[in-house]
Amino acid sequence: MIHPLLRSPELAYRRLRRVLSVAMTVAALAALFSLLCEYGFYHPPVPVKWLHTLQISILAYFLLDKLICLLISSNRWAYVKHIWPHLALIVLVVAAIFLARRLGYRFASAGMVYITIVQAYILGLLGLNLLRLNIHLSESGLPPARLLIISFLVVIICGAGLLQLPRALPAPSEENPNAPNTSISVADAFFTAVSATCVTGLVVRDTGQDFSTFGQIVILAMIQLGALGIMMFGTTFALMIGRTMGLREGTFYQGLLSEGILGKIARMLKFILITTLLLEVLGAICLFSLWPDHFSQGQRVYYSIFHAISAFCNAGFSLFNNSLRGFAGSWRVYAVFCPLIIIGGLGFPVLYNIARMSLAGTVDRFRQHSKFVLGAELAPVRPRFTLQTKLAVTTSLALIILGTLALLLLGRCTLPGAFFQSVTARTAGFNTIVVKDLPPGGQFLLTALMVVGGSPASTAGGFKTITLAVLVLSAWATLRRRDNVEAFGRTLALETLRRAGALLILFLALLVVVTLALSLAQPKESSLAELLFESASACGTVGLSTGLTTRLTTVGKYILMVGMFLGRLGPLTFLVAVSARRRPARYDYPSEPLVIG
């Protein structure tokens, strides 16, 4: 009797692919375990030689797996195009080994060079597999809002686990092996992970002193993933390898990025990733020469990269124990940090629109000379500044200017300090002054700015500048007895007004609940002003503090974690995720007038 697998080659192929997939998952977990054992501990629990042997074996299996899949594939050319990122990694590995044979003996033993190359390749493969897992999750049928929440939770849990590894903390010294910074509690690890992923900047541990370089890199990775979103990374990667975007994903990003045409979403996602990397690199280059003279070249590079990412992502994390107070009088630092913070807080749809307008101006100038150069005149390009761009830029500028003037009067700050705090209070959380030393009026003003936050689809929190603009315009239209709410020659849709009102109510409700819960969790000596300021900083994902963060109880830390998490996602997004399966009502009740005011 013929075996069923022999009668059906297609069935045998599917089963073999399933076995290879399971084996690949086991190999990936083993690779991750080996890397964590080697780099997560000062004294690995497994001999390093064994770990290196395991890593080389895993690398050999990875290559063998791709070769087997290529041989059994029915369409080998299509499979090659499907795995081109893996092939690119293999080419890089071969090139690195070739260079190691030529140069490796000059700076290290050849064995260590090869092990480093193997580990880099394994890390690259793990990254590719994680991105592919993200793609599969996006195709699972789950509502995108829920996937967004799940992705943030996964980053937080993984980040907190990595921060609890011994290597994430400074090595215990021989003089004081039981120093406080050689261990971290679960609450502190999760608080740091939530604050980094939600780009808040509230810290219960000093980032520069209480974490090692490994721990700081973990925090920086969470900041970058949290600012852009792991879903956006996965979707952009999928687009770059040729995969098309599903209707469900496109509709989600269409609402998230405020882009009216579904076909433009793919271009905008690529623009977001490329622009973010370019601006962060540019910011790091500008910061390189601003650090103290005693910094080495390596320290300058590292500090520049860390603070550039933290500033653009509006995270507020700093490697200095006093944030940026040591640079309070340096206009050069302001000249780098302020643009990064403002651009990061404007929102990616606004940046995309401004970039298109700038490109259109260049094209128009070229078009004017195209007849002379090309012998024919090019068709004119007619993009325009969108209403989203106009409202975001106008409201942001108004808040910066009014905040600066108010801090000069209420906070008794210098002009540069008032300007910097007006910029950073809505989004970033860096500070060049001692916040607790501000007068009550200055602290209240910072609280109000933190509640407003940045613009939609940005790295900032708060109930957003567009929401504030829509509500102000609605009130102005009511005072003028206008039936429609208008701005820049456009009429705002009723749905926009409803969402703005709902977002404001939900955000204020979140702020009240967090403040009330924090008042019950903290000792009685904490004042209401401190509790409100801390809650606004958490819910607005800002990171400024009057000093209460370091005095938080364990319960207080978890309360602020919830505030940061919901503040980053947005209360409206969270409710949409919870009620995604609810169908809209198909009936209306009779209307009846009410007396308002």
N, C-alpha and C positions, 0 to 999 in steps of 0.2 A: 504494500500500500504506500502510495506517494505521500510524503509529509505535506501538510497544507502550505507551509512556507515555500516549498519547492514548486507547488502549483501556482502560487501567486507571488511573483517577484516583488510586486508593489507592496504587499503586506510585509514581506521580509525586510524591504527597504525601510518602511515606517518603523518597524520594531527595532531595527538596528540603530536608526536615528534616535529612537527613544532611549535605548541603552546608552548610546554615546552621550546623549544630553544629561542623563543621570550621572554618568561617570564624570562628565565635565563639571557638573555642580559640585560633586564630592572633591574633585581636584581643586576647584576654585576655593572651596572652604578650607581645604588643607593648606593651600598657598597663603590664604589670609591668616590662618593660625600660625604658620611659620614666620610670617612677617611681624605679627603682633608679638610673638615670643621673642624675636630677635631685637626689635626696636622699641617694644613697649616696656621692657624691664632693663634695669641696670645690670642685673645678674639673671640671664635667661634661665627659665626652669628646665629647658632641654639643651643639651650640648649644642653649641653653634655649628660644629661640623655636621651633626645629624640634620640640622635645619637646612644647611647649604646643600647637603645631598638630596634632601626632600625637594628643595626648590629646583634643582637641576632636573630631577626626575619629573617634576610637574611640567617644567618647560618642555621636556622631551615629549611628554604626553600631549600637551597642547598642540605641538607641531604635528604629531602623529594623528591626532584627531582631525585636524584640518586636511591632512593628506588623505585619510580614509574617506572623509565626507566628499572630497573632490573626486575620488575614484568611483564612488558609488552613486554620484549625482547623475541624474538623467540629462541635465543641461549644465555642463561644466562651466561654460562661459558665463552663464547667469549666476552660478554659484561664486565664481571668481569676483564678479562685480558686487555680489552681496557681501563678501568678506574683505573688501579692499582695505578697510581700516586695519584688519589683522595683518594683511600682507604688507601694508606700510610699516607696521611695527616690526615685522620680520626683517624688512629691508634695513630699517634703522639699527636693529640688533647686529646684522651682518656688518654694516658699516662701522658700528662701534667696536666690534671685535677686531676688525681690520685695523682701525686706528689704535686699539689697545696693543696689538702686536707690534705696531710701529713706535708707539709712544709710552705704552704702559710701564715699561721697566724704568722709565725715568722718574716717575712720581709714586709708584706703588708696585707691590708685587703683582705679577700677572694674574695670579689666582683671585686676588681681591677685586681686580678690575673686572674679570669675567663674572664674578658673583654679583657685583654691582650692576652690571649690564643685565644679568638674568633677573635680578630683583626689579629693575626698572621695567623690563618687559612684562613681568608678572603684574606689576602695578598697572601698567597700561591695559593689559587684558582684563584685569578686574574692573577698571574704569569703563571699558567698552561693554563688558557684560552687565554692569549696573545700568548703563544707559539703555541697553537693549531691554533689560527688565522693565525700565521705565516706559519704554515703547509698548511692551506687551500689556502693562497695566493700563495704559491709556486706551488700548483696544479692548479692554475687558468688559466694557459696557457700564462701568460705574460712572456716576455723574462727575464731571470734571471738578466741581467744587469739593466733593468728598475726596477725590484724588489729591487735590491741593492740600487739604488738611492732613491726609495720610502721609504725603511726602514730607511735610514739615515735621510731623511726629517722628518719622523714621530718622530724619537728619538729627533731631534733638536727642533721640534715644542713643543713636550711634555715637554722636558727639560726646554725650555725657559718659558713655562707657569708655571712650578713648581718654577722656580727661581723668578717669579714675585709675588709669595705668600708672605705675610708678614712674615711668619715663616722662610723663606729662608734667611732673613736678620736679623742682630742683633736687639734685642728689643730696642726700644727708651728709653733712660734714663729719669728720672724725671727732671734732671737738663737741659737736652737738647733734648726735644721731637721731634724737627724738624731737627735732625742731618742728614747730607747728606747720611749716609749709611742706613737710615731707609726706603729708597725707591730706586727703580731702574727703569731706563727707558727701553722702549721696545727694543731700539737699543742695550743697554748694556746687557740685558738679552739674546737676540739672539746672540750677539757676543760671550758671555761666553759659550752659548750652542753649537754654531758652533765650537768654539775653543776646547771645551772638547770632543765633538763627533768626530771631525776630528783629535783628539790627537795632537793638535798644541801647546798650552801652552801660546799663546799671551793673555794678560789679560788687560782689561780696569778697572777692579775692583780687589782689593787685595783679593785673595782667603781666606787667613787666618783671615783677619780683617773685610772685608766688607760682608762676608757671615756667617751665623750661621752654627752650626753643621748640621742641616737639609739641608741647601743649599750646604754645602761641600759634603754631602753624595750624593745629586743629581748630582753634578759635577762628583764625583767619579764613579757613576753608568753610566753616559754618556761616561766617558773615557773607562770603561771596555766594554760597548756595542759597542762603536765606534772602538775600537782596533780590536776586534774579529768579529764584525758584527752581527747584530741581526738575519740575515738569518742563519749564522753559528750556533748560539745558538739554533734556532728553528729546524734546520735540525738535529743537534746532539741529541737534545731531542727526536725528532721523531725516530731516529735510536735506541735510548736507550729503547723506549717503544715498539720496534718490528716492526715499519713501514719500508718498503723498500724505497730506493731512486729511484725517477723517472729518466728516461733517460735524460730529459732536465736539471734537477738539477745536475745530475752526470757529464754531459758534461760541464756545467758552472764551477763546482768546479775542474774539470779536467784541464781546462785552467787556472783557478785562482791559483791552487796549484801546477801546473806543474807536475802532477802525470800521468805517461804514461798509467797505467792500471786502467780502470774505477772501477774495483772491489775493489781497495785499497783505494778509496776515503773515504768510511765509516770509515775504521780504522784510516785514517789520521785525520778526523774530531774529532773523539773521543780522539785521541792522542793530538790534539791541545788544546782541552778544559781541559783535565786532566793535561797536562804539564804546561799550563798557571797558573792554580790554584796552582799546587805544587811549581812552581818557585816563585810565588808571596808570598806564605806562607813562603817559605825558606828565601826570601828577607826580609820579615817583621821580622822574628826571628833574622836575622843578624843585623837589624837596631835597635832592641829594646834597646840595651845597649849604643847606640851612641849619644843619645840626651842629652841635658843639665841636670845637676844634679837636678835642681829645678822642673823638670817635674815629675808629679805624675805617678803612674803605669798606670792609665787609659789613660793619655796623651801619654805615651810611646807606648802603644798598638795602639792607634788611629793614631798617627803620623807615626808609622812604617807601618801599613797597607796602609795608604794613599800614602806614598812616594814609597813603594814597587810596588804598582799597577801603579802609575804614571811613575816610572822608567822603568818597564818592557814594559808597553804600549807606551813608548817613548812620553809621553804626556807633560812633563816638568812643570806640575802644582806643586806648592809648597805651604805649609801652612806658610812658612816664608816670610816676606815682601821683603827680599833681595835674594830670591831663596836660593842657597847654599853658598853664599859668606861668611856667618858666619862660614863655615866649610872648608875654603880654605886651611888650613894647616893640615887637618885631613886625613891622608892616610887611616884610617879605613873606613871613609865615601867613599873615592874613591874606595876602595876594594870591596864595596858592590854595589854602584851605577854603576860603569863602567861595570862589568859583566852583570848586569841586562839589561843595555841599549844595550850592544853589542849583547847579546843573543836575545833580543826582536827585534833587527834590522836585524838579519841574515835571517829571513824568516822561516816559519813553514816547508816548504818542506826540507830545509837544516837541521833543527833540527830533523825532522823525519828520514832523511837519516843517520845522525850522531848517533841517538839513535839505529837504526837498526844495524849499524856497531858495536856499543858498545855491543849490545846484542849478535850479532853473535860471537864476540870475546869471550864472556863468555861461549856461547854454545860450541864453538870449544875447549875451555879449559876443559869443562865438557866432551866433546866427547872423548878426549884423555884418560880419566879415566873411560869412560862408560863401557868398556869391563870388567874392574876389578869390577866395582860396579854393573852393570846390567847383566853382562854375555854376552853382545853383544855390538857391536860398532854402534853408531848412524850414520845416514847419514850426510855427511858434509854440512855445510851451506856456501853459496858463494855469499853474497851480496857485493856490491862495492860502493865506493864513486861516486856519480853521477857528471856529468859535472857541473850541477847547484851548487852543494855543493863546488866543487873545485874553481869555478870562484867566488862565493859569498865570501867564506872565504879568498881567496887570495886577491881579490880586497879590501875587508874590512880592512884586515891587512895592505895592502899597503897604503890605505888612512889614516889610523890611524897613522902609522909611519911617512909618509911624512907630514901629517898635524901637528904632534907634532914637527918635526924638523923645519918646516916652521914657526910655531908660536914662536918657540924659537928665530928665526932670525928676523922675521917681527913684531911679537907682543910683543917682549921683556917680555915674560912670564917666570915664573919658570918652571922647568921640570914637576912637578906634575900638575901645572895649565895648561900648554900647552897640556899635555896628556889628561887631563879631557876635555878640550874644543875641542880637536880634535875628541874625542869620541862623545861628546854631540852635536856638531854643525851639524852633518849629520842627527841626528835623534831626540834627546830628547828635547833639549832646556834649560836644567838646566845650570846655570852659576855660577862660583866661582870668576869671575872678572867683572869689570864694562866694558861692551862692548863699550860704547861710548868713553871710555878713551884709547882704543886701537889705534895705529897708522893706517893710511889709508891702509897700506899693510896688517895689521892684519885683519881689517874689510873686505877687499876684499877677503882674504883667507877664512874667515868664510862664506862669501856669496857663494863662489864656493863650499865649502863643503855642505852647505845647499841645493844648487841646485842639487848636486849628490844624496844626501839622503841615504837611506838604501837599503836593498835587496827586491826583489819582494815577494809578499805574506807575508809581515811582517807588523809590526805595524808602520813602518816608511814611510815617504813620499819621495819627490824628483823624479828625472827621473830614479833612481835606479842604483845600482852598476853593475848589469848584463848588463844593457844598455851601461854603460861606458865601461865595459870590451869588449863587442861585437864590439863597434865602434873602440876602440883602436886596437883590433885584426884585424879588417877589414882594418884599415890604415896600419898596419904592414904587412899584406898579400899583399896589393897593392905595398908597397915599395919593398917587396921581389919578386914581379912579380909572385905571386902564384895565380892560378885560384880559389882556394878554401880558405875559412877562417877556420883556424884550431886552436884547443886548447886542450892540454892534450891528444893528440892522437885521437881526434875526429874532424869531419868536421861539421861546423855549417850550418844549413839549410838556404836556401835563404829567406824563410819566416821569420826566426829569424832576419836576417839582415834588412829586410824591416820594421819589427815591431820596431826594435831598432831605425832606422832612423826616422820613423814616430813619435815615442814617444818623441824623443829628440826635433824634430821640434815643435810638439804640446806643449810640456812643455815650451820651450823657448818663443813660441808665447804667451802662457798664462802669463808668467813672464813679457813680454814686455807690453802686454795690461794692466795688473794690475798696473804696474809701471806708465804707461802713464795716466791711469785713476786716480791713486792716486795723481799724480802731478797736475792734474786739480782740484782735490777736496780739497787739502791741501793748507794752506797759502803759500805765496811765500818764507817765511823764511826757509822752509824745503828744505834741500839740496838734490841733486840728489842721493848722496851716501846714505843718510838716507832712501829715498824713495825706492831705489833699495834693500837695506838691509831688509827693512820691507816687501817688496813684496816677496823677496826670502824666508824669514822666513815663510810667510803665505802660499805660493804655495808649499814650501817644507815641510809644517806642522812641523816646528821645534820649534818656540816659542822664539827665541832670539830677542832682540830689543835694539836699541840704545836710546830708550826713546820716540820714536815717537808714540807708541801705546797709551799712556796716553794723547796725544795731538791730537788724531784723531778727525776730524769732523764727524758728523753723516753719511754723504755720504761716507767719507773715511772708516768708520767702515763697511758699507755694501759692499764696494768694496773688502775689505780684507776678508769678509765672503765668497764672491764668490770665491776668490782665495784659501781660505782654503778648501772649499767644493770640488772644482774641483781638487785641489792638492791631497786631500785624496782619492778621487775616481780614479783619474788618467784621464787625458784628453782623452786617447784612450778608456777607458771604457765608458766615457760619450758619445763619438761619436758613439761607438758601440750601446749604448742604444738608441740614437736618430735615428740611421739608421738601426735598427734591422730588419726592414721589407724589406729593399732594397735587391733585388736579384742580385747575381753576374753577370757581363756581360758575354755573351757567344760568344763573337767575339774578334778578335785582329786586330789592325792596323799594317800596314807595319812598320818595324823598320828602323831607320835612325841614323847614328853615330853623336855624338856631340863632340866638343872639350871641355875638362874639364881642368881647371887650366891655 
